[in-house]
Amino acid sequence: MTRAPVRPELLRWARERARLSTLDLEARFPKLAEWERGEKSPTLKQLDAYARATRAPLGYLFLQEPPEERLPIPDFRTMAGRNVVRPTPDLLDTIYLCQGRQSWYQEFAEQTGQDPLAFVGSTTFRRSPVEVAAEMSHTLGFDLDARHACPTWTEALRLFIGQADRAGVLVMVSGVVQNNNTRRLDPAEFRGFALVDRLAPLVFINGADSKSAQMFTLAHELAHLWLGESALSDTTVASTHQNAVETWCNRVAAELLTPLDVVRTELVPREPLDRTVPRLTRRFKVSTLVVLRRLLDARHLSRQAFNRAYEHELERLAERPRSSGGDFYLTTAARVSRRFARALLESTLEGRTLYRDAFHMLGISKVETFNELGRSLNFQI
């Protein structure tokens, strides 16, 4: 029986990279603890299975020392005030997948004569967030009353995504890697990212987050597009950053979603907080956390009262179950963006893109699924 010449530290690296413990893997690999101590070695077949279980490239496990994997975009995430060092395979694969889609759409846009988008990179973080939020609102056709009229947060988010899509942004929303429901993305690792390009600006939103949180993430990442800076974020409205860009993007996002002058007109003197917060979340279709922050900004809450209410709300939200499921074709279009899906369908049906490549970018494997996706997007197939 051939044993694999693998160093124990590489096995440990692969497990920790995937955020797994030995207990998580011991049912499939009962000798793992001995492998990691160097007392025994896995067979080649066992090592191949281990690489797949930990999402590690098999070749990496034969290196002399663990590789240093760098994120391909600037990382502005913080966890408990510390920079996040090691990305998971799920995050890395999601970024690479989106970069591949973006590259394809860049070429498609050039071939079809699309003009570069003037708003990408049109501002700097030295400018007033209020001014920039107003410009974004105009470009996106953002309408507070239309959002207020949406019956649910899901509808409000869909409206917002549609506005960004029509402006030329590829907005991709998914809570899993590709269409693999066993590889769920963790909002605690990241909430979203922006990939800047004047022909194919892309925003990815972690769909495992709440709908109201996704609303803020989209606004935040759009602010990055206006700056012309790609970024990976785990930001929330109350996040404190040493990075001036992230702080600025937070302020722009808050002003876009909940303009402070409008918030002030909505305040009712002596109204209890437990009535004010739900009322304003319905009015603006944002999270309760965003509302609390804006009440602080409007000096309706003291810092002490805000901190107390914010912590209480975090605890309450953590106990709420996340919704799942839905129509497969609507979900697939949301995961790759409707703009991207329509462009890919058009190119493939016209013979300019191979079905094989289209299937890979969409995360599907059958012609029937491809055709049904096209019909769901009103293509004549």
N, C-alpha and C positions, 0 to 999 in steps of 0.2 A: 504494500500500500504506500503510494507516494505522498510524502508530507511536504507541505508548502514551506519554503524558507522565508517565513514572514517574522518580522520583529514584533515583540509584544507591544511596544509603544505605538506601532501602527494600528494594531487591533484596538487598542484603547482610544487612539485618536478617532478612528472611524465611529466607535460607539458614542463617544462624547460629542462629536460633531453632529450626530443625529439626535442628540439629547436623549439618549437611552441609557438605562442602568443595566447592570448585569442581570438583575431580576427580570427586566423586560425581555431579555433574550435567552434566559437559561432554559426555557422549555424547548427551544429549537436548537440551542447549542449548550448542552449540559456541561461540556468541558471548558466553557469560555473562561472561567476564573483561572483554570490551570494554564490556558493559552496565554492569558494576560500576564501571568507570573513567569512565563517562559519554561514551565515544567513540561508542557507538551505542545505539539504543533498541530494545526488542522490539516486535513487532507486538501488537495486542490479542489475537490468537489465541495467540501465544507467551506473553504475560503470563498469560493464563488457564491455560495448561498449567503454567506455572511456579508459579502460586499453588497448583494442585492438587498438584504435586510436592513443594512445601515445606509443605503443610498450612496455608497462610496465607489468611485471608479476602481475597478479591480486592479488596474496597473499601479495605482497609488499605494496599494498595500505591499508592494514589493520594493518600495523606496527604502533608503537607508534611514531616513528620518521623516516625520510628518511634514507635509507641504504647508506652506503659508498661503492660504486662499484669500485673495483680496477681492472685495466687492468692486464691481466695474463702474460704480457711480459713487459720488460723495455720500458719506454716511452721517446723517444728523440725528441718529437715534440716541436716546439715553434711557437707561433703566436704573431707577433709584439714584439718579444723578451721575451715573457712571457711563462712559462710552461702552457700547456693546462691541465685543471683540470678535467673536466667532459666529459667522452666519450659518444657519442650518442648510442642508441640501435643498429643502423645500423653498427657501427664500432664493438661493442661488439659481435653482432651476427655473423659478418663476421670472427672475430678471432676465436670464438668458433667453427664455422663451419669448418674452415681450420684446427684447432687442431684435430677435429674429423676425418677428412680425413687423416691427417698425421698419427694419431694413427693407423688407418686401414692399411695404406701403410707400416708402420713399421712392423706390424704382417705379412703382405703379403711378404715383403722382407725377413724376417726371415724364413718363410715357404718355400720360393723358393730358399734359399741359397745365397742370394745376399751378397756381401762383403761390409763392411763399406767403406765409401768414404774417401780417405786419405786427400783430400783438406779441408774438414770441420774441422775448428779449427787448421789449419796448420800454422798459423802465429800470429803475435802480432802487435799492432799498433805502436810499437817502430821501426818497420822496415820501410825502404824506400817505399813510395807509388809506385815509379817507378819500383822497384824490384818486388813488390807484383803484380802490374798490369801486368808485363811481365809473371809471373807465371800463373796468371789467364788466360791470352791470350793463353798461350800454352795449358793449361788444357781444355779450351773451344774450341780450334781450331778457335780462333777469327782471322778474316782476313779482314784487312781494305779495300783491293781491292775488295773482294767479296761484302762487304757492300756497297762500292761505286757503284758497278755495279747494285745494286738493283734499280729498276725504281722509287720506292716510299718509303716513311718512313714506311708505313705499311709493305711492303715486308722486309725492313731492320730489323724492330722489330721482325717480324716472324722468320727471319734467326737467330737473336740473341737468341730468346726464344728456338728455335730448338737446338741451340748449348748447351744451359744450360740444356735442357731436356736430350740430349744424354749424358751429363756428369753426370746425375743422379739427377738433381734438379727438384722438382715439381714446375713449374711456373704457377701460377693461375692468370688470368687477368680478372677482371670484374668491371663494373661500377655500379652494383646493388647488393643487397643482394640476394644470391642464384640465382634464375631465376626470381625474383620478380621485374618487371620493374617499379613498383610504389615506390620502395625503392632505390632511386638512392644514390650512395656514393658521398660524397663531397670531391674533392681534397683539399679544404681549410682545411678540418679536418685532412686528412692523405693522403699520396701518396703511401705508401706501407709498408710492414713489412716482416721480416724474422723470420722463426721458425727453429731453429737449431736442427739437428739430423743427425747422421752419416749414417743412413740407409735411412732416408726420409727427407732430407733438403728441406724446402719449402720457396718459395718467393711469396708473393701476391702483385700484382700491381693494383692500382686503375685505372680501365679502363675508368673512366670518364675524366681522364687527356688526354692531347694531346699525339699523338704517339711519338713525339720527347721527351716529358717530361718522358714518360714511359720508353724510352730507358735509360735515366739517372737513373731513379728509380731502374730499374733492375740491372744496374751496381753497384749502391750504396748498394742494399740489398745483392747482391752476395758478396760484400766485407765483409758484416757482417757474411756471412757463412764462409768465409775464416778465420775470427777472431774467429768463434765459439760462437758468441753472438747473441741471439735473440733480435729483436728490432722493435719498431714502429717508423716510420719516416714521416716527411712532408718536407723533405729536398729538396732544389734546389741547383744548382751549385754555386749560390752566397750567400747561407745561411751562416750566421755567428753563430757559436756555442761556448758556453763555454765548451761544452763537447768535449774532445780531440778525442774520438772515432768517433763521427760524422764528425768532421773536417777531420780526417784521411780517413774515408770512402768516403767522397766527393772528396778528392784528388786522391784516387785510382780510383774512377769511372771516373773522368775527364781524367786521364792518360790512362785508358783502352780504352775509346772511342775516345780520341783525344790526342795521344802521343805528348808531347810538341816539341820533335825534329822534328816530321813530320809536325806539324803546322808551325814551323819556315821555313821549306823548301817550304811551300806553299804560304808564304807571298810575295806580289809583292810591291816593293817600290813605294810610292806615289799613290797607288791605293785608291780611295775614299772608306770610310767605308761602304757606302751603296752598294758597289759592292763586297767588301771583305767578308762581313758577309753572303750574300746569296750564294756566291761561296763556302765558306767553309762549310756551312750547307749542301749543296748538296754533297760535297766531303766526309764528315764524317757521314752524315745522323743523325745529332743531332740537338737540338734546337738552335735557334739564340742566346738564353741566354747562352748556353754552349760555343758557339763560342766567344761571347763577353768576357766571363770569361777567356778563353784561350788566347785571344789577350792581356788581361791585364797581365796574367801570363808570356806571351812572351815579355812583355814590349813594345808591339806595340801600346798600349793605356795607357794613364795616368789614374790614379785613378779618377780624375775629369771627364775625357772624358768617362770612363767606366760607372760611376754612371749615367751620363746624358743619355747615350745610353741605358743603362739597364732599366732605368725608362720609357723611351720612348717605348722600346720594350714591356715591361709589359703592358702598356696601349694598344698597338696595338693588342697584343695577346688576351687580355681580350674581345675585340670586335669581335673576330673570332668565328663563330658558331662551335659547336661540331658535328661531324658526328655520325650517329646512324644507327641501323638496321644491316642487313646482314643475312647470312645463319644460321638458328637456330642450326644445328648440329655442324657446325664449331665453332659457338659462345659457345655452351655448352662445347665442348672439350677444348676450350681456357680458359673457366671459371674454370674448374677443373684440367687442365693440361692434355695433351695428354698421358703422361706417367701414370698418375693416372687413366684416363678413360680406357686405354687399360688393365691395371692391374685389374680394377674392373670388366670390361666385361669378362675377362678371368676367374676370380675367380667365378663370378656369373654363367656363362655358364657351368662351371665344377661342380657347386653345392656346392662350399665351402662358398659362401656368399648368403644370402637370397635376393631375388628380392626386398623385402620390404626395406631392408637396402640399397641396391644399389640405389633404387629410391630416398630414402631420401638424400643420399650423392650427387646424380646428380641433384636433384631438379626437377624430372620428376614424372609422375604418371601413365604412360601407358606402357604396354609391347611393343606395336607397336613403341612407341617413343624410347624405349630402343634398340629394334632390329635395327631400322633405324640408330641410333647413331653407333651401332656396324658396320653396313655396310659402314657407312661413314668413319670408321677407318679401313676398309678392313678386317673385321671379316667375316667369312663364317657362316651366320645365316640362 
